[in-house]
Amino acid sequence: MRLDAVRGVASYPVLGALVGPPPATETVRMNTLRSVATAPIRGLVLGALAVPVVAQFVLTLVMWGPAFLLSLILAIPPPIEAGRALMNVWRRLIGALAGVDIEVPYRPPPPRPQPDADGGYTYRDRIYKTDRMPWLFRRIEAWGEDPANGRDLFWTLTYPLVAAPLALIPAALILTGVVAPVLGYPLWTVTVAAPGIAAGPALVRLSGAWSRHYLGPVPPRVQTRKVARKRWVERNGLILVRCAALGGLGLLAVPLLAFSLAAFALGFGLGMVFLIPTAVEHFRWLANLRRGLARDWSGTPIAVPYRPPVEPELRADGRYRVGRQLFKSERMARFDARFSQVWRDPAVGRDLLWLILDPIVGAGAALLPVVMVCYGLWAWTVAAVMALFGFPHDDWYGAVAGNVVAAIPAGLALTAAGIWLARRVLPWHGRWTALLLRPTKATVLSQRVERLTQTRADAIDEQALEIRRIERDLHDGAQARLIAVGLTLGAIERLLDSDPDAARQLVAQARETSAAALAELRDLVRGIHPPVLSERGLGDAVRALALDAGTPVTVTVDLPGRPPAPVESAVYFAVSEVLTNAVKHAGATAIAIDLGHRAGTLRVAVRDDGRGGADPGRGTGLAGIERRLGTFDGTIAVHSPPGGPTEVTLEVPCALSSPKTSTSSATG
């Protein structure tokens, strides 16, 4: 920063030649003296700036009130635009007085809307004749998303409380030193005014730096710390909310247990047996909810252990059979089936034990960190207020051993300990829930036997359908063509001596028919088990499917070996069915297949950009894929919202037979 006097001397060539430019040290000294001399005046101006800033804050609230409270959309832009223009004036003025550079942090305005093909202007779900309202809505959205607006409002609120008093300190000290001899304190002239003069430039610049922090753009490192701090607060706050929710659900088990005990007493004591199934089943919704929360919040999956409902069997004599019991009424048969199903279920006793213990163990553990954090915040905030204002207190309101000041670090420590404990309690709570609500080993084995029985029946039905298809294809295709070849050969035998030319034509026809029969047999064999699958493995077989799909298909294979042959065949035909659905029914223009083996599971993910809407429950080919994979304990997951995209994930647990690595990518 050059002095005006120096600029004036340098502006005259003759004087500049005679005097010459001042030395660098002399320029620095003159700049320092000027900064010290003008600091009190600049501080007074910065302090006086608090008056229009306060007026701007009040006026902003007055102008925004009708706009937001009365939903006057057209009244929103004027105060925002006027406020931004005035804030830019403050930025330039404060930057010039405090010697700091304050950049304008506002985001660029959105582009003006362009008309559609029909000449209208679309905003969300509505079409407007002109671009006035769409452009207004876009600007309001942009203003709402711009963090600079909130920082401007915070600055106008706090500038008179922080920056303005800071800038007024030099002038106040100097004025006190000047007035001190008149009041009879001559020594204050030096002891008070001198620090004000010496520290004036630093205090003025500090005031400007504070304004620059809020009026300028957020530095990247500050933004990074702010985002990290926000995520930390959100994460720990969410954990505390989840702990509080689990504690509340644990306490909810108390009235449910009381209802069950009352129903059991009426059922066994007074013979009201119709209440017993209700007493067992009415809290299962809470148990299932807790299983889901343990999976989603604690990362502990818990399978549902309940037995499937039993349906009465209608006999030829019109009676209903449930186990070894016969009933004339369907209503009684269904009640007995329900009673037997819930009463003999081993999960009933574990559910009741969980209902008794969870309000004590689960709710107590979940609520402990919440109570610690809440009481810690209460203790140190109340203690801080009491210590600051000197309010009377007792030993409970934030005091530690009669000392209210000691309660502040104690409350902070209790709050930190509660946050630390909450992050450990949540996974432990999931394990506690799984201890009583997960299926027993006998239940898991029983469910597996039932699943294998069902999948075996599905596999037998699938095999029978496949055999009938092969028989039909042989009967209607290759067999008919071979019969035609035999008849043609008979005709050739009769015409061979009398009409050689006609016989020669029949020989050519027989050759074409036999070639067609051979092609059909090859297609049939390929449909039973493709040769490429046997020779090259699943990865190359899927690539062959991609080449024949008629749509760009990207295949990524990462298989460190080969799965068992039955698994390869099932997965191959499942992928073929999914590809067919994507091309023919979904209208996909791009498909990606990811084939890999991780953690003992063969996983295939097929993604396409089709129209979506696939649902295995609507009787499509996906249901057949589910039955085919179910034979090997495989699963299929479909995510296909209307409009797409669609992702089908196939998973089959299996081991690979070879440690050879095969990792590659191809596009078909």
Secondary structure, 3 states (H helix, E strand, C coil): CCCHHHHHHHHCHHHHHHHCCCCHHHHHHHHHHHHHHHHHHHHHHHHHCHHHHHHHHHHHHHHHHHHHHCCCHHHCHHHHHHHHHHHHHHHHHHHHHHCCCCCCCCCCCCCCCCCCCCCCEEECCEEECCCHHHHHHHHHHHHHHCHHHHHHHHHHHHCCCCHHHHHHHHHHHHHHHHHCCCCCCCCHHHHCHHHHHHHHHHHHHHHHHHHHHHHCCCCHHHHHHHHHHHHHHHHHHHHHHHHHHHHHHHHHHHHHHHHHHHHHHHHHHCCCHHHHHHHHHCCHHHHHHHHHHHHHHHCCCCCCCCCCCCCCEECCCCCEEECCEEECCHHHHHHHHHHHHHHCCCHHHHHHHHHHHCCCCHHHHHHHHHHHHHHHHHHHHHHHHHHHHCCCCCCCCCCECCECCCHHHHHHHHHHHHHHHHHHHHHHHHHHHHHHHCCCHHHHHHHHHHHHHHHHHHHHHHHHHHHHHHHHHHHHHHHHHHHHHHHHHHHHHHHHHHCHHHHHHHHHHHHHHHHHHHHHHHHHHHHHCCHHHHHHCHHHHHHHHHHCCCCCEEEEEEECCCCCHHHHHHHHHHHHHHHHHHHHHCCCCCEEEEEEEECCEEEEEEEECCCCCCCHHHCCHHHHHHHHHHCCCCEEEEECCCCCCEEEEEEEECCCCCCCCEEEEEEC
